[in-house]
Amino acid sequence: MVKEEDGFTLIEMMIVLLIISVLVLIAIPNVTKHSKSIDDKGCEAFVRMAQGQVEAYKMEKHKIPSVDELIEEDYLPKGAKCPDGTDISIENGMVIALNKDGTSLDDEDN
């Protein structure tokens, strides 16, 4: 009589766990490497949206607003910041993202 085997052996389970571990070790560094790029793109998109709100405010009120005025008039949500927490400012009618020390993020690129 031949005995039928049901289930997996310990060796088979260890091989599957090894393969999953290798895949996780490959995937995690790639995901963390791209998170800075994702934050930068999110901040760029928020700055462009805020710039559009500045233009709309200028057309309606005929003056350049501050960030606080945009928030008070419901052009921007309360606590308007980039998705990564970076503050924004308006200088000469242009919206810029600020570093923690108050300098423009664009200054780093130059």
N, CA, C and O of each residue as an XYZ file, in Angstrom:
440
protein
N       0.816     -1.167      0.000
C       0.000      0.000      0.000
C       0.879      1.257      0.000
O       1.849      1.364      0.751
N       0.504      2.204     -0.871
C       1.253      3.459     -0.965
C       0.591      4.490     -0.061
O      -0.621      4.699     -0.103
N       1.414      5.119      0.749
C       0.902      6.140      1.665
C       0.826      7.481      0.934
O       1.820      7.931      0.365
N      -0.350      8.123      0.944
C      -0.499      9.431      0.308
C      -0.042     10.522      1.277
O      -0.378     10.523      2.461
N       0.744     11.454      0.718
C       1.247     12.545      1.547
C       0.371     13.766      1.360
O       0.109     14.176      0.229
N      -0.085     14.353      2.459
C      -0.862     15.572      2.419
C      -0.052     16.670      3.103
O       0.658     16.407      4.073
N      -0.159     17.905      2.597
C       0.525     19.030      3.237
C       1.932     19.213      2.705
O       2.356     18.560      1.752
N       2.644     20.131      3.357
C       3.996     20.478      2.938
C       5.009     19.976      3.953
O       4.711     19.880      5.143
N       6.186     19.664      3.487
C       7.249     19.254      4.392
C       7.921     20.497      4.956
O       7.729     21.602      4.447
N       8.695     20.315      5.987
C       9.418     21.424      6.615
C      10.390     22.063      5.620
O      10.540     23.284      5.605
N      11.029     21.277      4.815
C      11.979     21.791      3.820
C      11.259     22.684      2.807
O      11.751     23.759      2.463
N      10.101     22.240      2.335
C       9.340     23.053      1.376
C       8.921     24.384      1.989
O       9.007     25.416      1.324
N       8.475     24.383      3.225
C       8.081     25.618      3.905
C       9.281     26.547      4.075
O       9.145     27.760      3.913
N      10.442     26.005      4.396
C      11.644     26.837      4.577
C      12.084     27.464      3.252
O      12.544     28.606      3.226
N      11.944     26.722      2.162
C      12.294     27.259      0.842
C      11.353     28.415      0.482
O      11.803     29.442     -0.027
N      10.066     28.255      0.742
C       9.103     29.329      0.471
C       9.434     30.557      1.316
O       9.430     31.675      0.799
N       9.718     30.375      2.594
C      10.078     31.498      3.468
C      11.362     32.180      3.001
O      11.473     33.404      3.078
N      12.322     31.412      2.522
C      13.564     31.981      2.002
C      13.283     32.857      0.778
O      13.821     33.959      0.664
N      12.455     32.376     -0.120
C      12.116     33.142     -1.334
C      11.388     34.430     -0.956
O      11.701     35.492     -1.495
N      10.425     34.354     -0.042
C       9.702     35.550      0.396
C      10.658     36.539      1.054
O      10.557     37.743      0.814
N      11.568     36.060      1.866
C      12.540     36.941      2.535
C      13.422     37.668      1.526
O      13.688     38.860      1.680
N      13.871     36.969      0.509
C      14.702     37.586     -0.524
C      13.918     38.665     -1.257
O      14.447     39.745     -1.517
N      12.667     38.384     -1.593
C      11.838     39.375     -2.281
C      11.615     40.613     -1.418
O      11.648     41.733     -1.928
N      11.390     40.428     -0.130
C      11.202     41.561      0.780
C      12.483     42.374      0.878
O      12.437     43.604      0.868
N      13.620     41.704      0.973
C      14.902     42.414      1.067
C      15.201     43.211     -0.197
O      15.883     44.235     -0.133
N      14.709     42.765     -1.325
C      14.897     43.501     -2.577
C      13.912     44.673     -2.662
O      14.275     45.752     -3.129
N      12.678     44.466     -2.215
C      11.628     45.478     -2.383
C      11.771     46.660     -1.427
O      11.578     47.800     -1.852
N      12.098     46.438     -0.169
C      12.114     47.524      0.819
C      13.092     48.642      0.456
O      12.698     49.807      0.517
N      14.332     48.362      0.085
C      15.225     49.479     -0.276
C      14.724     50.278     -1.478
O      14.919     51.492     -1.529
N      14.087     49.625     -2.436
C      13.566     50.339     -3.606
C      12.435     51.276     -3.219
O      12.347     52.384     -3.747
N      11.571     50.851     -2.310
C      10.458     51.690     -1.875
C      10.984     52.897     -1.106
O      10.538     54.017     -1.356
N      11.904     52.705     -0.192
C      12.422     53.822      0.607
C      13.245     54.776     -0.247
O      13.303     55.972      0.042
N      13.879     54.264     -1.290
C      14.676     55.114     -2.173
C      13.783     56.110     -2.914
O      14.203     57.234     -3.186
N      12.572     55.709     -3.238
C      11.678     56.559     -4.018
C      10.794     57.460     -3.167
O      10.105     58.318     -3.718
N      10.787     57.299     -1.849
C       9.897     58.107     -1.018
C      10.282     59.589     -1.055
O       9.395     60.442     -1.015
N      11.563     59.919     -1.129
C      11.992     61.321     -1.228
C      11.501     61.922     -2.539
O      11.050     63.066     -2.561
N      11.581     61.182     -3.610
C      11.093     61.640     -4.910
C       9.589     61.874     -4.872
O       9.095     62.848     -5.439
N       8.867     60.991     -4.208
C       7.420     61.129     -4.095
C       7.073     62.378     -3.299
O       6.172     63.123     -3.685
N       7.783     62.625     -2.180
C       7.542     63.826     -1.380
C       7.814     65.089     -2.180
O       7.053     66.053     -2.098
N       8.894     65.091     -2.953
C       9.232     66.264     -3.761
C       8.145     66.545     -4.796
O       7.751     67.695     -4.987
N       7.667     65.512     -5.456
C       6.623     65.695     -6.467
C       5.319     66.163     -5.832
O       4.610     66.983     -6.415
N       4.993     65.655     -4.648
C       3.799     66.096     -3.944
C       3.885     67.557     -3.563
O       2.898     68.286     -3.655
N       5.070     67.994     -3.131
C       5.260     69.394     -2.759
C       5.187     70.281     -4.002
O       4.587     71.356     -3.957
N       5.783     69.849     -5.099
C       5.717     70.626     -6.349
C       4.273     70.796     -6.800
O       3.877     71.879     -7.231
N       3.492     69.738     -6.703
C       2.085     69.803     -7.110
C       1.303     70.751     -6.200
O       0.456     71.508     -6.676
N       1.581     70.714     -4.896
C       0.882     71.595     -3.959
C       1.247     73.061     -4.228
O       0.380     73.933     -4.172
N       2.513     73.331     -4.516
C       2.943     74.703     -4.818
C       2.241     75.201     -6.083
O       1.799     76.349     -6.127
N       2.132     74.357     -7.109
C       1.440     74.755     -8.339
C      -0.039     75.038     -8.071
O      -0.595     75.995     -8.610
N      -0.676     74.205     -7.239
C      -2.077     74.423     -6.892
C      -2.230     75.734     -6.131
O      -3.143     76.511     -6.411
N      -1.340     75.985     -5.167
C      -1.398     77.226     -4.390
C      -1.162     78.431     -5.298
O      -1.774     79.481     -5.100
N      -0.284     78.294     -6.287
C      -0.027     79.391     -7.226
C      -1.298     79.711     -8.014
O      -1.586     80.878     -8.278
N      -2.046     78.695     -8.384
C      -3.320     78.920     -9.062
C      -4.297     79.668     -8.171
O      -5.054     80.512     -8.651
N      -4.287     79.365     -6.880
C      -5.162     80.063     -5.944
C      -4.728     81.519     -5.764
O      -5.567     82.405     -5.597
N      -3.415     81.760     -5.797
C      -2.914     83.145     -5.732
C      -3.421     83.921     -6.936
O      -3.865     85.060     -6.797
N      -3.359     83.318     -8.112
C      -3.816     83.991     -9.334
C      -5.317     84.279     -9.264
O      -5.762     85.351     -9.674
N      -6.099     83.326     -8.748
C      -7.542     83.538     -8.617
C      -7.823     84.672     -7.634
O      -8.693     85.506     -7.884
N      -7.100     84.709     -6.528
C      -7.271     85.776     -5.533
C      -6.921     87.133     -6.151
O      -7.633     88.117     -5.949
N      -5.818     87.175     -6.906
C      -5.410     88.434     -7.541
C      -6.464     88.929     -8.518
O      -6.703     90.133     -8.607
N      -7.094     88.025     -9.249
C      -8.128     88.439    -10.206
C      -9.357     88.983     -9.484
O      -9.977     89.940     -9.949
N      -9.712     88.380     -8.352
C     -10.910     88.807     -7.636
C     -10.682     90.047     -6.775
O     -11.528     90.940     -6.739
N      -9.534     90.109     -6.077
C      -9.305     91.169     -5.091
C      -8.349     92.252     -5.574
O      -8.214     93.288     -4.923
N      -7.690     92.031     -6.695
C      -6.755     93.000     -7.287
C      -5.578     93.338     -6.368
O      -5.118     94.479     -6.321
N      -5.102     92.329     -5.642
C      -3.890     92.489     -4.826
C      -3.249     91.124     -4.601
O      -3.894     90.086     -4.748
N      -1.975     91.149     -4.242
C      -1.250     89.908     -3.967
C      -1.536     89.495     -2.525
O      -1.334     90.286     -1.604
N      -2.004     88.261     -2.323
C      -2.368     87.824     -0.966
C      -1.175     87.260     -0.203
O      -0.125     86.963     -0.774
N      -1.370     87.123      1.099
C      -0.437     86.350      1.917
C      -1.038     84.950      2.066
O      -2.189     84.722      1.695
N      -0.268     84.034      2.599
C      -0.774     82.679      2.826
C      -1.951     82.732      3.802
O      -2.948     82.034      3.621
N      -1.825     83.571      4.844
C      -2.905     83.690      5.830
C      -4.196     84.200      5.192
O      -5.280     83.723      5.526
N      -4.089     85.160      4.282
C      -5.286     85.672      3.600
C      -5.938     84.584      2.746
O      -7.164     84.480      2.698
N      -5.120     83.779      2.078
C      -5.672     82.686      1.272
C      -6.412     81.676      2.142
O      -7.447     81.142      1.744
N      -5.873     81.418      3.332
C      -6.518     80.475      4.251
C      -7.815     81.075      4.793
O      -8.838     80.392      4.839
N      -7.782     82.347      5.203
C      -8.971     83.008      5.755
C     -10.103     83.083      4.734
O     -11.273     82.952      5.094
N      -9.765     83.292      3.473
C     -10.778     83.420      2.424
C     -11.134     82.061      1.793
O     -11.839     82.016      0.785
N     -10.654     80.967      2.377
C     -10.936     79.597      1.922
C     -10.390     79.289      0.523
O     -10.953     78.460     -0.191
N      -9.312     79.942      0.138
C      -8.635     79.575     -1.108
C      -7.715     78.380     -0.856
O      -7.482     77.568     -1.752
N      -7.197     78.278      0.368
C      -6.346     77.154      0.766
C      -6.905     76.557      2.052
O      -7.557     77.259      2.826
N      -6.658     75.268      2.291
C      -7.137     74.655      3.542
C      -6.341     75.161      4.740
O      -5.216     75.640      4.593
N      -6.927     75.050      5.913
C      -6.234     75.456      7.142
C      -4.939     74.659      7.284
O      -4.901     73.467      6.981
N      -3.887     75.320      7.744
C      -2.598     74.644      7.897
C      -1.981     74.261      6.569
O      -1.371     73.199      6.441
N      -2.141     75.132      5.573
C      -1.668     74.828      4.216
C      -0.167     74.581      4.207
O       0.625     75.493      4.446
N       0.212     73.352      3.930
C       1.605     72.929      3.823
C       1.700     71.847      2.767
O       0.703     71.235      2.385
N       2.919     71.625      2.305
C       3.152     70.509      1.392
C       2.823     69.198      2.106
O       2.809     69.160      3.336
N       2.561     68.129      1.365
C       2.254     66.841      1.995
C       3.348     66.336      2.932
O       3.066     65.580      3.862
N       4.597     66.749      2.693
C       5.685     66.324      3.575
C       5.878     67.262      4.757
O       6.817     67.085      5.534
N       4.996     68.269      4.911
C       5.073     69.188      6.046
C       5.854     70.464      5.789
O       5.989     71.299      6.683
N       6.374     70.627      4.568
C       7.143     71.821      4.222
C       6.209     73.029      4.151
O       5.141     72.962      3.543
N       6.624     74.138      4.782
C       5.841     75.371      4.745
C       5.938     76.022      3.374
O       6.891     75.799      2.628
N       4.928     76.835      3.058
C       4.963     77.617      1.825
C       4.931     79.095      2.181
O       4.516     79.476      3.276
N       5.374     79.913      1.246
C       5.368     81.359      1.416
C       5.050     81.988      0.064
O       5.191     81.353     -0.981
N       4.617     83.248      0.103
C       4.353     83.974     -1.137
C       5.275     85.179     -1.176
O       5.239     86.038     -0.295
N       6.098     85.227     -2.210
C       7.023     86.347     -2.392
C       6.823     86.900     -3.795
O       6.972     86.182     -4.784
N       6.484     88.185     -3.873
C       6.243     88.858     -5.156
C       5.213     88.113     -6.010
O       5.346     88.029     -7.231
N       4.197     87.581     -5.355
C       3.138     86.892     -6.078
C       3.451     85.466     -6.472
O       2.634     84.820     -7.129
N       4.608     84.956     -6.093
C       5.007     83.586     -6.420
C       5.022     82.732     -5.154
O       5.556     83.148     -4.126
N       4.441     81.547     -5.230
C       4.430     80.619     -4.106
C       5.732     79.838     -4.121
O       6.145     79.315     -5.156
N       6.385     79.764     -2.947
C       7.623     78.994     -2.828
C       7.521     78.077     -1.611
O       6.839     78.396     -0.637
N       8.194     76.957     -1.676
C       8.297     76.043     -0.543
C       9.545     76.416      0.241
O      10.575     76.756     -0.341
N       9.448     76.351      1.570
C      10.543     76.800      2.428
C      11.219     75.643      3.152
O      10.570     74.674      3.546
N      12.545     75.763      3.322
C      13.282     74.846      4.183
C      12.940     75.167      5.629
O      12.258     76.156      5.897
N      13.403     74.350      6.558
C      13.169     74.599      7.978
C      13.810     75.911      8.438
O      13.325     76.540      9.379
N      14.901     76.326      7.777
C      15.555     77.583      8.163
C      14.937     78.800      7.466
O      15.432     79.916      7.624
N      13.867     78.598      6.700
C      13.156     79.706      6.065
C      13.633     80.062      4.678
O      13.088     80.977      4.060
N      14.646     79.362      4.164
C      15.124     79.631      2.809
C      14.332     78.804      1.810
O      13.743     77.780      2.156
N      14.328     79.264      0.567
C      13.577     78.582     -0.482
C      14.199     77.242     -0.813
O      15.423     77.117     -0.857
N      13.358     76.226     -1.050
C      13.865     74.926     -1.498
C      14.570     75.042     -2.835
O      15.493     74.278     -3.116
N      14.149     75.983     -3.662
C      14.765     76.166     -4.965
C      16.215     76.620     -4.846
O      17.019     76.369     -5.743
N      16.557     77.294     -3.735
C      17.930     77.764     -3.537
C      18.917     76.613     -3.450
O      20.090     76.776     -3.786
N      18.448     75.426     -2.994
C      19.331     74.251     -2.914
C      19.767     73.785     -4.298
O      20.880     73.290     -4.469
N      18.889     73.943     -5.280
C      19.178     73.435     -6.623
C      20.235     74.265     -7.334
O      20.936     73.750     -8.205
N      20.366     75.544     -6.979
C      21.303     76.445     -7.668
C      22.684     76.334     -7.112
O      23.593     77.022     -7.576
